[in-house]
Amino acid sequence: MSRMHNPPHPGETLREDILPALGLTVTDAARQLGITRTALSRILNGHAGISPEMARRIESWLGPERGGRAEIWLGLQMDYDLWIAEQRPAPRVERAPEMAAA
């Protein structure tokens, strides 16, 4: 059962919404984030995900009051990753037995 229909990769949000709103180039944003332009380009193009460290960088960069909370970015990445996983056939697993009441 899909939780969300085709959520965007968080890099797309950075590329399409955040960088234009800030008037920044990829090079400028990468410098401000303290990462290489290549590393940021990989995220912006969906070839790399938002790691916990990257989420912390975004929080410091944008500030929590401007949508930069690390939890938000990690949640966007998790939504995307889970949606991708749900597009594949379900893994074959054996159901765990019922748990005894405590």
N, C-alpha and C positions, 0 to 999 in steps of 0.2 A: 504494500500500500504506500503510495507516494505521499510524502509530507508536503511537498511544494512542487509546483510544475516548473521544471527547468530553471532553477535559480541561477543568476549570473555568477560567474567566477568573481571573487572580490577584486581581483586585478582590473576587471572591466569597469567596476565602479570607480576605482582610482583613476583609470585612464579616461573614462567618458565624463565623469562628474567632478571629481576632486581636483585633478590637475588643471582643467580649464577654469574652474571657479577660482582657483588660486592664481591663475595666470602664469603657471610654471611649466617649463619644459621638463622632459624626462631627466635631462642632465642636472638641472637645478634641483629638482625634487630629490634625486639620488644623493646629491651633495648634502642637502639639508638633512636627509635621513641617515647619512653616514654609511651609505652602501654604494657599490659600484653601479654605474649606469646599466651594465649588463644584468646584474642581479635584479634591479628594478624592472627592466624590460621583460625579463622572464616572468615576473609576477603580473605585469600589465597585460601580457599576451597570453596568460593562462597556462604557461609552461611550468610555473612553480607556484606553490601555495603560500598562504600567509602562515608563517610559523609563529609560535608564541613570542619569540624574540622580535620578529618583524611587527607583530601586533603591539608590542610594547614600544617599539620605535614610532609607529603610527600614532599611538596615544601621546607620546611626548611631543611629536611633531605637530599634530592638529590640536591637541588638547582635548580632554574629555568633554568639555562644554561645546565643542564643534564637531561632535560625531566621531571622535577619535578613540573612544574607550576600547581598550584591548579586547574585552569580552565581546564587543559587537563584531569586530573584525574576525575573531576566532569563530564566532557563531556563523558568520557569513561563509567562512571557509568550510565549517562542518556541514552546513546545509548543502553546499555545493558538492562536497565529497560524498555525502550520504546519497544525494540524488544520483550521482554518477554510479555508485555501488548498486543502487536499486534498479538501474537499467540493465544490469547483468542478471543471468539466472540465479535464483536463490541457491546458496550453498546447501549441500545435503548434510544435515546434522541429525543426531539422535536427541530426542526431547529429554531434558533432565527430569528425574523423578520429582514427585511432589515433595515439598519441604515439610518436615515435622514441625508442629506448632511449638513455640518456645515455652 
